[in-house]
Amino acid sequence: MAMRENRIRRLLKEGKATVNTRIWSTWGTTAEAAAASGSFDYLEFLAEYAPFTLPELENFVRACELHDCGSMIKVDYQNRFYVAQKAIAMGFQAVLFTDHQTPEQVRETLCAVTPEAPQYGGRFGYPNARWLGYNPEPSQMEYAAMNASSVKAFMIEKKEAVDHIEEICSVPGVDMVQFGPSDYCMSLGWNSSEHKTDWKAAEKHVIETALAHGVQPRVELYDPADAEEYIQMGVRHFCIGDEFDILKDYWSNVGGKMKNMVK
């Protein structure tokens, strides 16, 4: 078995910047069209928000691979072990974990998606799936190395997680973090629109702490015009756009303009 290269891992190791976009659709053609644009280093499927079946996730990965595009999946907290293990076995190159509060929860998650071998110390076995070519004969340790190359990213979106960001970024195996202002504000009983100065300060703290620990911060934006302040902070990884936000923007603004024209 030829070891599959993890494009996202390679870009991280080479210190290169990355750009991705978020996809809600389980239709493989949507992922293929986004990947074919050549604008993105990887696509992120929002399993936390959207309905999906396992065959649809496999087709999402296949569509990315057709255009040498990486793939990430964002998973719910409660079923994260099952979905993340299935996704990695399908060929997803990265997992974005949500709603963690403590370093202990982060360690538990990393153990579940790390190969169960003395060199790695995890609990993830040897599933007969896409990464094995549906054949349980390939070298176990070659598979383990391929499995271990998966990129593990964590949303830092709870007050407790921000309070423990130093410890979380010190946990071996944490590759990327992303601050989430909506959940962060909700965990404090705030509306984000009323506390922008506060959550921006928390975001800056998360970014600076991550960089100090060799963990890569990622920032989610809708407009590239907003990226400069983050680039100045040292951020090199950006999520630009969300499929549903793009559609709603067009439906509301362009559709609304057309509706008003024909009153």
Buried (B, 14 or more C-beta within 10 A) or exposed (E): EEEBEBBBBBBBEEEEEBBBBBBBBBBBEBBBBBBEEEEBBBBBBBBBEBEBEEEBBBBBBBBBBEBEBBBBBBBBBEEBBEBBBBBBBBBBBBBBBBBBBBBEBBBBBBBBBBBBBEEBEBBBBBBEBBBBEEEEEBEBEEBBBBBBBBBBBBBBBBBEBBEBBEBBBBBEBBBBBBBBBEBBBBBBEBEBEEBEEBBEEBBBBBBBBBBEBEBBBBBBBEEEEEBEEBEEBEBBBBBBBBBBEEEEBEEEEEEEEEEEEEE
